[in-house]
Amino acid sequence: MNRIAPQLVHVAETDSTNRYLRMITETERLVSGSIVLADYQTAGRGVSGSSWESEAGKNLTFSVLFYPEDIPANRSFVIAEMASLSVKFTLDEYIHDVTVKWPNDVYCGDKKITGILIENTLFQGKITQSIIGIGINVNQHLFHSDAPNPVSMAQVAGLEFDRMTVMNNFRQKFMEQCGRLSKPYNFARVHDDYLNALYRKTGFHSYRDDQGAFDAVLHDIESTGHLLLKRVDGSISRYAFKEVSFLDCL
């Protein structure tokens, strides 16, 4: 029996690949792993409504569809782990020092090379559909927005890359990671890989919360996605996304 392969829908321009993909799924049942790729995204978004700068034809801006098989709503963070690892493992083939900055940005050194925006659909306490928007800086050399620390693969490596080769490598890595999530007992293994990939995972670093600046070491990430930081005095602080920031790395 032949299995239907995931589709790759390649468009020249759209306002949002997440919106475009969602529009398709409203009338058509695409295979999990199907992708909408845009050469230019006019209204790309990051988390919390931030914008995503991407020069036309230089980068990879796309959204990938994922149909979880048995992921409860309170374990949705494993999708963020899977998606960020898919990007990291792809970029590891081209450049060095690639890490995942909590919760799901991908960094090269101290600079952001990939942003991820995940939109989940829930039904009866489970995730029935995820649309994962991803922007990978590939060949852009100049960034004009006020984003504090963008970098591209080309800037890091000193050469340009074939975008579709990178795209196809990502598709392979993503499907491998999706396969792991088909079995709940693999969630812990994905989580361990995520912890091992984390940016600033060892040593004390400077952070800021609503009480001010402090130094702490990354203690753990809960299965819910909450960040646990161990302060100099030994106390543990627990944070949801946007409740704490990395100083010198915003």
N, C-alpha and C positions, 0 to 999 in steps of 0.2 A: 504494500500500500504506500503510495507516494504522499509525502507530507508537503503541504503548501508552504513555500518559503516566505519569510517576512518581506514586505514590500519596501522599496526605497522610492519615495515620491520627492523628486528634485524640482524645485521651483526657483525662478530667478529672484523673485521678491515677494515678501509678505510682511504684514505688520508684526505677526507673532506666530512662530511655528507651533507653539502650544495651542493657540486658538485654532490654527489651521487643522492640526491633527484632531482636535476635539470635534471640529465641524465634520470631518470625514467620518469619525466613529459614530456620529449621530444617525447616519444613514447606511453605514457599511460596516461589517464585522471584519476588521483587519486582523491579521495574525499577530500574536505577541512578538515584539521585536521589530515591528514595522516602524519606519522612520519618515518624517518630513524634514527635508534639508533645504535650506534657503541660502542662496548666494548673498542675499542682503535682507536684513530684518529691520524694518523701519521703526519698530516700537518694541525692541527686545527688552525684557524685564529681568531684573534680579530679584532676590528675596526682599520682602517688605517694600515692594514698589520701586526699588531703585532701577535705574536704566542700565543697559549693557551696551557699551560702545563696540562696534565691529565695522571695520572698513569693508565695503562691498567687494566680494570676490577674494578676500584675503584669508578668511578664517572659516571655521566650521560652526555654523549656528543651526541647530537641529533639535527636534523633539522625537523621543522614542516611546513607543507604546509598550506597556507591560501589563499583562493580566496575571496577578498573583493567584496561586492555587489555594493557599490556606494561610493567609497572613491576617491575624486579627488587628483591629484598629490600633490597639495599644502597643503593637509591635511594628508600626509603620516605619520606624527609624531604620530597620534593616534594609529597606528599599534605598534610603539615602546612602547607607553603607555600601550596598551593592553597586549603586550607580557611580559613586565616587571612586570605588576600587576599579571599576571598569575603565574609567578615564585614566587613573594612575597607572594601571598595568599597560595601557596603550602607550602612554607617553614614556614609560620606562624604556621602550624600545628605541627611542630617539634621543632623549636627553636624560641628564642625571639630576639627582637631588629633588625628586618629585615626591611630595607628601600630600596628605589630606588635612586641611585646616578645619577643625570642628566648626559647624556640623558637616558641611559637604563641599566647601571650596577646594580646589586643587591648586597647590602652590609649587613653584620651582624656586628653591632657595627661600628668600623672604618676599617673593613677589607672586601675585595671583595670575595664574595662567588659564584657569577654567572656573566658570560659575555654573551652578546647577540650580534649577527651580523645579520642584516636584509638586504636582497637583494630583491628589488622590480622590477617588470616588468611593464612598462607603455605602454598604448595605447590610443591615442586620449585624452590625458589629464587626464586619470584615471589609477588607479593601478589595473591591471588585475590579478596579482599573487605576493605573497610574500613568500619567503623562509626564515624562521627565524631559524638561528643557535643558539643553546643554550648549554652552558657548565655549569653544576652545580657541584660544589665540594661536594661530598657526603662522601666518606670514606677514602680519601687520608690524610695521617698524616704528610708527609714530602713533601715540595716543593723545587725544586732545581733550578728553573729558577731565573732570576733577577727581576721578578715581585715583586713590593715592599710590597704588603700587602695581599697575598692570605690566605684564611681560608676555612675549610671544615665543613660540618654539624657535622661530627664525632669529630672534634677538639672542636667545641663549646659545644656539648652535652655530650661529654665523653663516647659515645657509637656509635656503627656502625648501619647503617640502611640498610634495604632491598631496593636495588636500584629500583626494578620493582614496589614495592609499592609506592615509591616516584614518579616514572614515571607515574603510573596510576592515582595518585592524580593530577599530573600536567595536564594530558590529560583532566580530568574532569574540572579543573579550566579554562583551555584554551578554551574549547568549550563553557563554560559559558560566557567568555569574548567575544568570537567571536559572540555569539548571540546578545550581546549588540551592536556590531558594525553593525548589519544588519539594524539598524534604525539610520539615521543621527542625529536625535534629542537626541540620547544617547551619542553622542560624548562629549558633555559638562559634562555629568555625569562621563564618563570615565576620562576626564581631571581633574575633581575635586578629584576623587579617587587618581589619580596620584599625584596631588599636596599634598594631605594629607599624601601620602606615602614617600615623598621626604626626602632624607638624608640632615641633617643640614637645615631643613626648617625654623627654627626660630633662632634668635640671630645673632650677627655679627661673621663672620669667615674670615680667611685670604685667599686671592686669588692672582693669578698672571696672568697678561696679558703681551702684548708686551711692555708695558710702565713700568712694574715693579709690586711690591707687593702692595696690598691694602686690607683694611678691608671693608666688605659689608655684607648686609643682603639679603637673597633671596627675591626678590620682586615679581616675577611672571615668569611663563613659557608661551610663546606665543603658539598659536595653530600650528605655523610653527616649534616649537621646540626650538626657540631662548630663551636663558636665560637672564632674566633681573635682574641685581643686583643694589641695592640701596646703595650707598657709604655713608660714615660718613657725608659728606657735603650735603647729600640729592639728589645728582645727580644720574641719572639712566644710567647705561651702559648696552648695548645689545650685546650678544655674540652668535655666532654659535659654534658648537662643535669644539673643539681643539683650539679655540681662547682664552680660559681662563682655568686655572687649579686650583684645590683646593690645597692650601698649606697643608703640612703634610698629604696629601691624594692624591697621584698621580695615 
